[in-house]
Amino acid sequence: MMGSFDAEPPPAAAAVTSLERLLAWKLRINGIDPLSTTVMTAGETEKFVKGVPVPFPVIAGHRQANYTICPGNAFFRILPGIRNAVAGTDLPRIYDFAVSSSTISPNGDGVLDSVKVTYTISEAADWRVELRRPGGAVVRTFSGSGSTAAVAWGGRGKNGSVVPDGSYTLAASATSASGAAPIVTATIVVDTVAPTFVSSRLRSPLFSPNGDGIADLAKVDFATSESLSGRLQVKARDGSVIRSYAWTSLNAGKHTFAWDGAGMLDGISAPAPNGSYGLTIHVKDGAGNHATVSYPMRLDRALRYPAMRPAWFSPNRDGRADTAVLTFRLFSPAAVTVRIAGDRGTVRRFTLGSLPKGTQGVSWNGRARMGTLVLDGTYRFTAIARTPSGAVSVEARVTKDTTRPVLSTPSSVSTTLGGTAKVTYAARDAYSTLAYVTATLRGPSGAIERTPSFGWVRTGQRYLWAVKLPNAGPSTITFRAQDQARNSAVPVVTIVTVK
């Protein structure tokens, strides 16, 4: 409505009547009472702080939301009359229609067993609520009189038995001496079928949340065929819940829940003691139907921080990296056994007996129980500690490598005086991923001119050294390499001729 209505209101017969009809139509299709108030969240306005909830009449003037004279003093004074006129248009009408849930599961478990329906009528009327099957057949009817209606449907038909699962239409109506209100509908889904797990598994029955990066979390993997809500609960041996995670929405598919080994005491997170626990995954659908899967597991922090030094060793009695040492830390006394295994099974076992808490270790010279050297390759060191709560283990890997790396370079390279000689080199090694490469450059006189270090390079990859030689004649470059187990390659020589 355009115009300035500070001194005079708009023409009642034309503009105001059109406004009232527009407001009546808009509020009717949304089921809103024109005489009611609502709460809105303040946005960009000078009158209210952004984000603050503010009550407003359903039909309000601009000045009620901001510092302005809009819609004018004369227009603002007739707003109460406009509200009353809108409220008296096309009676009766249904307002504030609400259903407590769109899904129910009338199975007697106390969760979403029924749906509550409420609405207000613009005047006293005979009201009626019907539940209809998809084909239109009525399965249940509720009725009453007054200006308000309230119904609770427990998913039962006229004969008192629970209706079959499926979608039902809830239709609310009201009839007075003024006529019939437009029917308001909602869809109610009856679902009494519990959700199922497509699959589920506990990754390990033992975990050690001790910060060493190995089995620090107890993880359960599972999959569902429908969208659900899920949560993880951890229970002690006496059945008490020591940790419960909040429900979270899950899409159909694969998921993982994890426990970090902490319990909650008076709202404060604290490490749970070593011992046996139960991990339970709860899932529920929109109707509140539940399914659970549980796994027993054990928490033990007694053994942690495994370290292998060096990670590559060469037991060839040259005094360099001849032994490998596994160290670990015990946080309580325990009987410890160490097992060394390769691709073909266990090659050595050490029974260390009862050890006190603290850092412990065991060394290996690369030999099997009978004293023979094992084959080159990667081996697993597993330390197993037996504690009052059971056995717990940590693992580290070591590579036995007594094989020399092999260097390859061109036997000769030539260039012109002032030019750049391009020399390639590569180190190959079956067990080391890196090799440390150096070189010695001797000029035509035999004097050492450069000793570059190329550092650790990847084995099996070719590299380029571009070098300028100041003197004419033949120079020699001697390349050397050492693998991660400190085995040395046979030096190779490249002759560089400067013409």
N, C-alpha and C positions, 0 to 999 in steps of 0.2 A: 504494500500500500504506500503510494508516494504522496508526499505533502508535508506541510508544517502544521502540526496539531497541538501547538503550545497553548493558544488562546481558544481555539474552536476545535471540537471533536470532528472526526470524519462523518460524512453523511450516513445516517443510520440506515436509511432505506435501501441504499445500494452497496456501498463499500463494506459497511460493517456486516450486513447480512451475508455477503459473499465470503467475508473472512470467517464468519461463524460456521458456514457450511463447509469451508475448506478444513477448518480445525476439527469439526465433528467427523469428517471423513477420515482424516489422517489419524486421529486418536482412536477411532473405532476399529480400523484395520490392525492397529497395534495393541488393542485391548487396554488402553490407558484411560483412567478416570480424569476428566478435565478439571475436577475440583480437588484433585489430590496434589501432593507435593512429591518431589523426587530429590535425590542427592546426586550432584554432578561434581566431577573433579576439575578444579580450576586449571585453565590453560594459560594462554598469553593474555593476561588482563592486568590492569593497574589497580583494581579494587581488591583482588585476593591474591594470596601467595600461590604460586604455581604448585600444583599437586595436592592442594588442600581440598577436602570434600566440603561442598557448600550446598545447603538445602535451597531448592527453588520451587515455586509453584509450577505445575505442568505448563500452564499458559502464563508466561512472564514477560515483562518489559525489558528492553535492552538495558535501561538504567540499573536494573537489579543485578547485572553482571559486570558493569563497568561504570566509570565516571562519565556520564553523558545525560542530556536531557531527553534523549530518545526514549519513548515515541512521542514526547511532548506531554505537558502537564494535563491538557484536556483529554488526550487519548488515554493516558495512564489512569485517569479517574474512572473511565468506563470499563477497565479490564475486569473488575468483579462481575459486572453485568454480562460481559461477553462470556466469561466462564460459565455462568449460570445458564445462559442461552445455549451454549454448546452442550452442556450437561443434559438439557431438556430436549435435545434433538434426537429423533429416531429411537425412542425408548421402546423396550428395555435394551440394555447393553451389558455384556459381560466384561468385567475388568479384572486385572491382577490374576489372570489364570496361571496356575503353577502346578507342576507335577514334581514330586520329590526325586524320581529317578526314571530314566527311560528304559531301564532293564531291571527285571526282578527274577529271583530264583526261589519260588515258594517251596523250599525243601525242609523248613523247620530248623535251620541252623542259626536263626537269629540275625542273619546278614541279608539285607535286601529281600526279605520275605514278602514284602508288600510295597505298594506304591500309594502315596497320599496325593490327593487332588483337592485343590482349594481354588475358589474364585469368588469374586464379589459381583453383585448384580446392581445395576443403577437404581432399581426400585424393588420393592417386595414382589416376588414372583414365584411360580412353581418351577423348580429346577429339576433337571434329570441328567444322570451320567450313565452312559451305555458303553459296554465293552463288546466290540464286534470282531468276528473272525475276518481274515482277508477277503472272504466271499461276501461279507456283509451280515452274516447271521449273528444275532445278539446272543452272547453267552452269559451276560450279567447286567442287571439294571439296578441303579440306586436313584432314589428320588426324595424330594423334600420341598419345603416352602420357606421363604424368607429372602433377605437381601444378601445372604452369604451361603455358600455351599462347601461342604467338607466331606470327603469320601476316602476311605482306605480300602483298596482292593488287594486281596491276598492271593490272586492268581487262581481263584476257584470259580467254577461255573454255577449255574442255577441249582444243580443237584448237590453242591458242596464239595465235589471232587476237583482236584487240581486239573486245570486245562492243559492240553498238550503244548509242548514247546513251540514257539513261533512268534510271529508279529501280530499284535492286536491293535485295533484303532479305538482310542478312548474319545468319545464324543460328549461334550458338555453343552447343555441347552438351558434356556430359561424362557418362560411364557408368563406374561402378565395381562392385565386388561388393556394395556397399550399395544400389545402384539407380542411377537416372538423375536428373541434376540438371535443374531447370527450364531450358528453353531461353531464352537471352537473345538479343534481336535488335536490329539497328540498320539504318537505311536509308542506302544509299550511292548517290549520284547520279553517273552517268558523263556528263561534259559535255566534248566536244572542239571545240565550235563557238565561234569567237572572237566577242567582242562587236563591235557596229558602232556607228558614229556616225550618228544620224539627220540631224544637220547640224552644221556647224562653220564658223567664220569668224574671221579676225583683223581687229579693228576698224580698225587702221591699220598700214601697213608701217613707219611711222616714229613714234617717240615720244621725248619729251624730259623725263626725270625731274629737272626743275630747280626744282620747288617753286613754279612760277608758276600752278598750277591748270589748265594747258592740256596735255593729252596727257601727264600725269605717270606714267601706267601703261600698260604694254602688255597689252591685254586680248584673250583668246580666248573667244568664246561658242560653246558646243556643247550638243548634246542627245543623250540616250541613251534607248533603249526599255526598259531593264531596270536594276535596282539594281546598281551596280558600285562599285569603288574607283578613285580617280583621283589623279593627281599631275601637276605641271608640272615640266619640266626645261628649263634654258636652256643652250645649248651655244655655245661660241666658234667662230670660223671653222675652227680646227684640229680640231674635234670634241670637245674637252674639255668636260666638264660643269662650269660655273661656279656653277650654282645648281640645287638639287633640293629640291623641297618634299615634305613627308611625305605618304604616302598618306592620303586622306580618303574617307569613305563618301559615296556619291552615290545619291540616289533616282532613279528614272526621271523624265526631264524635262529642263528647261533649266538650264544652269550657266554660270558665268563664272570663269575662272582669270586671274590678273593677275600681272605681274612688275613690281617697283618699280625695276628698274635696278641692284640691288645684287647683288654676287657674294659668295661665301664663300671666305675664305682662312684656312686653319688654324682654322676654326671662328669666324672673326670676319667680320662683314658689312662690306663696303666698296663704294663706288660702282664699277661696272664702267666701263671706258674707252669712249669713243665708238667706234662701229664696227658691224659686221654680226654678227648672232646668229641662232640658230635656236630657236624656241619649239616644244616637243614636248609634247603632251598624251598621257599614257599612261592607259589604263583596263584593268581586269582584272575578271573575274567571280569567283564563289566557287570555281570550279575552277582558277583561275590562268591562264585563257586571256586573252591580251593583244590590244589593238588600239592603234594610235597614229595621230596626225595631227600634221604638222609644218608650220611656217610660217617663212619667212625674214623678218627684220625688222631695222631699223636704229635704233641709239641715238645721239642727238646732243644735247648740252646747250649747243651754241654760242650759241643765240639764245633769249632768254626775257624775262620781265617786260614784256609789251606794256602800254602805258597810253595812253589817249586823253584829252586835255584841250583844251577841254571836250568832254563827250559829246554836247552839243547846241550847234550854232553857227548863226549867221545872217550870212552874208557879204553884208550890205547896206550896208557902208561907213559905218555909224553909229558906229564906234569901239568897239562892244561885241560881243564874241564873233565877230569877223569871220573868224577863222581857227581851224582845228583842228590840233592837233599830236599826231602819234603818236611816242611814245618807246619805245625798247627797249634791251636790253643785250646786247652781244656779249662772249662769253667767250674768243673767239679771233678773229684777223683774218679777214674774209670779204668777198666781193663781195656787195652787197645790192641787191635790187630791191624796190620797194614798188608794189603794185597796189591800186587803189581800184575797187570794183565795186558796182553796185546790182542791182536786180531785172532790169534789161535788159542786164547784162553789164558789162565793164570800161569805166570812164569816164576813168581817168587812170592813167598809169604813170610812176614816177620811177626812174631808174637812178642809184643813189648811188655805184656803183663800189666799189673796195676800201676798206674801213673798218677802222680799228684796233679792238682790243677796248676796251670801255667803253660808256657810255651814248650812244646815237645817237638822232637824230630827224629827222622830216620834217614840214613844215607844208603845209596845203592850204587854198586860198581858195574852195573850192566850185566851181571852174571845170574844165571839161573841157580836153582838150589844145588845142582851137582857141580857148580863151578864153571860151566861153559858159558861163553858170551852169547847173549841172545842176538837175534838178527836185528839189523838196523830197522828203525821204524818208530812209531809213536805208541807210548804205553800209558796206561791209566794207573795212577797211584790212588788207592782208596784206603782211607783211615777209618776204622770202625771202632767206635767206643761203646761199651756196654754199660748202661747206667741203670738205676733202679726203675726208670720208666721204659726201658728197652734199649735196643741198639740204634745208634745214630751214626751217620757217616758223612764224610766230606771227600771231595775228589779233586785231583789236579792231574795235569798231563805233562809228560816229558818225552822228548825225542832223542833216541839213541842214534848217533850218526858218527860212524868211523870212516865214512867215505869222503875222499878228497873232492873238493869242487874242481871243475874243469874249466880252464880259461881258453878262449879262442880269440885270436886277433889275426889280421893279415900278416903274412911273413915279410912283406915289403910294401912301401908306399913311396911315391916320388912326387916332387913339386919343384917349382922354379924359385930362384932366389927372390925373396920378398913375398912369396906366396904363402898360402896356408895349407899345411898338411892335414888331411882328414883321416883320422885313425879310429876304427871302430873296435869295440871290445864287448865281450859277453861272458858271463859266468853261468855254468850249468851245475845243478846240484839236485839230487833225488830227494833229499830230506830237509834241506834248508831253503827257506823262501827268500832269504837275503844273503848277500855276500859283501864283504868289505874289500874294496878294490883300491890299490895304490899303484904308482908307476915311478920309474926312475929313468930320466932322460939324460943320455950322455952325448956330448957333441963329437965332431970328427976327431978331436984330440983325445977323447976318452974321459974328459973331465965331466963331472956331474953338473948339469945346467939347471935341472928342475926335478923336484920330487913331489908331484901332485898327489893329493888324496881325494879320490872320488866318493868316499864314504860308502854307506850301505846302499846297495843297488839291488833291484829285484833279479833273482836268478831266472835264466831263460829269456831275458830281454836284452836286445842289443843297444849299446850306447855309442855316442860319437864324441871324440875329443879332437877339436880343431886347434892346431898349434902352429905358430910361426917360428921358423928356425933362422937365425941370423947368419949362419955360416954355410958356405957351400960344402958339399961332401956328404959322406954317409954318417948319420947319427943313429943311435940305438935307443929304443924304448923297451924297458923290461917291465912287464905287468905282473903283479902279484895279487892274490886273493885269499881270503880266509872266510869260511862259512860260520854259521851261528854256533856250531859246536867247536869252533876254533881249529878245525882242520885246514891245513894250508894247501893251496893248489900248487902244482908244478909251475914255476915261472915260465912265461912265454915272452919271446923277443920279436919286435917288429923293427926292421931296418928302414929308416926314412932317408932317401937320397934327395939332396937339394942340388939342382943343376944350375 
